């Protein structure tokens, strides 16, 4: 081991190609390995950092000022097994600022740095995030190690070697780690000013959500349609789902390679499609539904991560600004007969939605629940509820 002491640097990002970016370490002390992606959202950093879809990824924020609204107990999106089931690291242009918001209540004044320490999220600040974004844009999302050492001691060669040795997200099933371990019911609705998240009374319909790494706001949006929500683990069989007698089934978002998780999930999804039950997929759920219907997925160079992505609903002609977080996409050329493309990205034309002809089965690549992001796509939850009542 050849430990180097860097002058003034307490945090670094070591890319697999040997590039070293030096800055100020924040959050947890230590190191984390993952794929580096950038997120263009201007708000909602706590929701972003707790989205299970970012598992095994290091997140670079393109917005320079992060931390000013602090953190709180309400804005955690992760439902599953623990703090390790979301982003591994976070990168900021400026050192996170002190909180200045009435909702900043999460311990020690509600500041982001202390919250990251408690969750084990390694942070790096003070680097040129524009330069890093350009690297990702030109070369794709790199494998890297983010490290924080208050004494500035780093074995740079070892960190680069660790990044190079990592095989990446392709072939990696992370949903089994992000998923809940046992079933539970959910009755919390979407946020209301100023009281927060209300309890909602279920009406006549029941939805089973298969949890591949579900976000809380997906459950809130579903509950707000008036349905009773039951969440089940990722490896729940179709027979077990149907035994709950649901009026509809939702395939949630989640991390990792959809083809890898699909090894056990796709056969069950195919049985659910065959049952005739209304079915809705979101993000990873969308990708695995497409595989179940005969399509395939591909790894994207940079992926889509942000809250300002334009998507066109081809069924209505409407353009929506949506929240996105995915590194894989459904290959449009592989969509079989009987599967209609319903949404496309206006950034790069990639697939963002499908529907099965003649059945109440559809899915979208983007996140209609937002958190953070615009609520242009919340109508999809009502569309799903209408399919159950129809």
PyMOL commands that set and color helices and strands:
alter all, ss='L'
color gray80, all
select helices_A, chain A and resi 45-49+52-54+83-85+108-110+112-119+129-139+156-165+175-178+216-223+238-243+258-275+284-292+332-334+379-389
alter helices_A, ss='H'
color red, helices_A
select strands_A, chain A and resi 4-5+11-15+20-27+30-39+57-61+89-92+122-125+143-148+153-154+184-186+188-192+196-199+206-212+228-232+248-254+278-282+297-313+318-330+339-345+351-356+361-364
alter strands_A, ss='S'
color yellow, strands_A
deselect
rebuild
show_as cartoon
